[in-house]
Amino acid sequence: MPVIRKTIPFVLLAALVLSGCAGSAPERTLAVTGTGSVKLAPDLAVVTLAVQTQDADVGEAVGENNRRMGRVMAAIEELGVLSGDIRTTFYNVTAQPKFDEFGNPTAEVASYLVDNTIEIRFRKLDQLGTLLQAALTKGANSVQGVSFTVEDPAEALQEARAEAMEDAGRQAGLLAEKSGVELGKIRSVNEGGPVAGPIFQAAYGKGGGGGVPVSPGTVEYQVQITAVYELR
């Protein structure tokens, strides 16, 4: 019995505390997402190209690939590309099997395929077409991609963030006004992004330098800011 008398007040106290919490008014907030963007002319091209060779003799396949890639890299460096801006991203030698009359691979090797892929960071966009033409002429036989970007977008991204915050503030003010409430202080801010994407605005051939026609276009950086406001 003494144990029961001591336990009852504790249980009642816990019930009162829980009841008080359940009855408290929920916090009122408003979350909005603002968007800011900047459009920049790219100043850097990233080119991925390869030399692929094939021969029944593995030594011949590798040797021919080496000779052609050597000519490609020499042509690229003649255009002012530094060795630090040329990077090997893939090198592979694969045995290609013979197939029987039913199309099934056999244990015999028909040939060897050699693939040497490099990535080039090129800043002279007005000579990009010339670079592509030179690489293809000297032995590259696969261009796997050309992309344009901005090497240092930090300053422009600050402008996009400021624009996103202003956009979030405008949205919050309008929603609060239409809802008959007042905005309080900002409780939290969260950034999503930045996201970069191409905008094709330049005409093809512009910046090609008389070689392969290319178009740098424009790069757009977009930032989204989600702000949570207190409501009064």
C-alpha positions in Angstrom: 0.0 0.0 0.0 2.7 2.7 0.8 4.1 2.0 -2.7 0.7 2.8 -4.3 0.3 6.1 -2.3 3.7 7.3 -3.5 3.1 6.4 -7.1 -0.3 8.1 -7.6 1.0 11.8 -7.3 3.8 11.1 -9.8 1.3 9.7 -12.3 -1.0 12.7 -11.9 1.8 15.2 -12.3 3.0 13.5 -15.5 -0.6 13.6 -16.9 -0.9 17.4 -16.1 2.4 18.1 -17.9 1.4 16.1 -21.0 -2.0 17.8 -21.0 -0.3 21.3 -20.9 1.9 20.4 -23.9 -1.0 19.1 -25.9 -2.9 22.3 -25.3 -0.2 24.7 -26.5 -0.8 26.6 -29.7 1.2 25.4 -32.7 3.9 27.7 -34.1 2.9 29.6 -37.2 5.4 29.9 -40.0 5.5 30.5 -43.7 8.0 28.8 -46.1 8.7 30.2 -49.5 11.2 29.4 -52.2 12.8 32.2 -54.2 14.8 31.7 -57.4 17.7 33.8 -58.8 19.6 33.3 -62.0 22.5 34.7 -63.9 23.5 34.2 -67.6 27.2 34.2 -68.5 29.2 33.7 -71.6 31.3 30.6 -71.1 35.1 30.9 -71.0 36.1 27.2 -70.9 35.4 24.3 -73.2 35.8 20.7 -72.0 36.4 18.3 -74.9 36.5 14.5 -74.6 37.9 12.7 -77.6 39.5 9.4 -78.4 41.8 7.4 -80.7 40.4 3.9 -81.3 42.4 1.3 -83.3 41.9 -2.3 -84.1 44.2 -5.0 -85.5 44.5 -8.8 -85.4 47.9 -8.3 -83.8 47.8 -6.7 -80.3 51.2 -5.1 -80.8 50.1 -3.4 -84.0 46.9 -2.2 -82.6 48.7 -0.6 -79.6 51.5 0.8 -81.7 49.2 2.4 -84.2 47.1 3.9 -81.4 50.2 5.3 -79.7 51.4 6.9 -82.9 48.1 8.5 -83.7 47.5 9.8 -80.1 51.0 11.2 -80.1 50.2 13.3 -83.2 46.9 14.4 -81.7 48.4 15.6 -78.5 51.2 17.4 -80.3 48.6 19.2 -82.5 46.7 20.2 -79.3 49.8 21.5 -77.6 50.7 23.6 -80.7 47.4 25.5 -80.1 48.7 26.5 -76.7 47.0 23.9 -74.5 49.2 23.2 -71.4 50.0 19.6 -70.5 48.2 20.1 -67.2 45.0 20.7 -69.2 45.2 17.4 -71.0 44.1 14.3 -69.0 43.8 10.7 -69.9 40.4 9.5 -68.7 40.3 6.0 -70.2 42.7 3.4 -71.7 41.6 0.0 -72.6 42.7 -3.0 -74.7 40.0 -5.5 -75.5 40.1 -8.8 -77.3 37.4 -9.2 -79.9 36.3 -12.8 -80.2 35.5 -14.7 -83.4 31.9 -15.8 -83.9 30.7 -19.1 -85.3 28.1 -19.5 -88.0 25.3 -19.2 -85.4 26.6 -15.9 -84.1 28.0 -17.3 -80.9 31.5 -16.1 -79.6 34.3 -18.6 -79.8 37.5 -19.0 -77.8 39.5 -17.6 -80.7 40.5 -13.9 -80.9 39.6 -12.1 -84.1 41.2 -8.8 -83.3 42.2 -6.4 -80.5 40.5 -3.0 -79.9 42.5 -0.2 -78.3 40.8 2.9 -76.9 42.7 5.9 -75.6 40.4 8.7 -74.4 41.6 12.1 -73.2 39.9 15.2 -71.8 41.0 18.7 -72.8 40.3 21.9 -71.0 40.5 24.7 -73.6 40.1 28.4 -73.0 40.6 29.9 -76.5 37.0 29.4 -77.5 37.5 31.3 -80.8 39.9 28.5 -81.8 37.8 25.5 -80.6 36.8 24.6 -84.1 40.4 24.6 -85.2 41.4 22.3 -82.2 38.7 19.8 -83.1 39.7 19.9 -86.8 43.3 19.4 -85.9 42.6 16.5 -83.6 40.5 14.7 -86.1 43.0 15.3 -88.9 45.9 13.9 -86.8 44.1 10.7 -85.9 41.3 11.1 -83.4 38.3 9.2 -84.6 35.8 9.6 -81.7 34.6 12.9 -80.2 32.6 11.8 -77.1 31.6 15.3 -75.9 32.0 19.0 -76.0 30.7 21.1 -73.1 31.0 24.8 -72.1 31.2 26.2 -68.7 32.5 29.2 -66.6 35.7 28.5 -64.8 35.0 30.8 -61.8 31.3 31.6 -61.4 31.6 32.6 -57.7 30.9 36.3 -58.1 27.9 35.7 -60.4 26.5 33.2 -58.0 26.5 35.8 -55.3 24.2 37.9 -57.5 22.0 34.9 -58.0 21.7 34.3 -54.3 20.8 37.9 -53.6 18.2 37.8 -56.3 16.7 34.6 -54.9 16.5 36.1 -51.4 14.7 39.2 -52.8 12.3 36.9 -54.7 11.6 34.9 -51.5 10.9 38.1 -49.6 8.5 39.4 -52.3 6.6 36.1 -52.3 6.4 36.0 -48.5 5.2 39.6 -48.3 2.4 39.0 -50.9 1.2 35.8 -49.3 1.2 37.4 -45.8 -0.8 40.4 -47.1 -3.4 38.2 -48.8 -3.7 36.0 -45.8 -4.2 38.9 -43.3 -1.1 38.2 -41.2 2.2 39.9 -40.6 5.7 38.6 -41.3 8.1 38.1 -38.4 11.8 37.3 -38.5 13.3 34.7 -40.7 13.7 31.4 -38.8 15.8 29.5 -41.4 17.4 29.8 -44.8 18.3 26.9 -47.0 20.0 27.0 -50.4 19.4 24.4 -53.2 21.8 24.5 -56.1 23.4 26.1 -57.9 22.3 24.4 -61.1 24.1 25.2 -64.4 22.6 24.6 -67.8 23.3 25.7 -71.4 21.2 28.3 -73.2 21.8 28.1 -76.9 21.8 31.7 -78.1 25.0 32.0 -80.3 24.8 31.1 -83.9 26.5 28.0 -85.1 29.9 28.6 -86.5 30.6 31.6 -84.3 33.8 31.1 -82.5 34.7 28.1 -84.7 37.9 29.6 -86.0 37.5 28.2 -89.5 37.5 24.5 -88.3 34.6 22.4 -87.0 31.5 24.7 -86.6 30.8 25.1 -82.9 28.6 27.3 -80.7 29.5 28.3 -77.1 26.0 29.7 -76.4 25.3 31.0 -72.9 25.5 29.2 -69.5 22.8 30.0 -66.9 23.4 29.4 -63.2 20.2 29.1 -61.1 20.0 29.2 -57.3 17.0 28.4 -55.2 16.6 29.8 -51.6 14.0 28.4 -49.2 13.2 30.8 -46.4 11.0 30.1 -43.4 9.4 33.2 -41.8 7.6 33.6 -38.5 4.0 34.9 -38.6 2.5 37.4 -36.2 
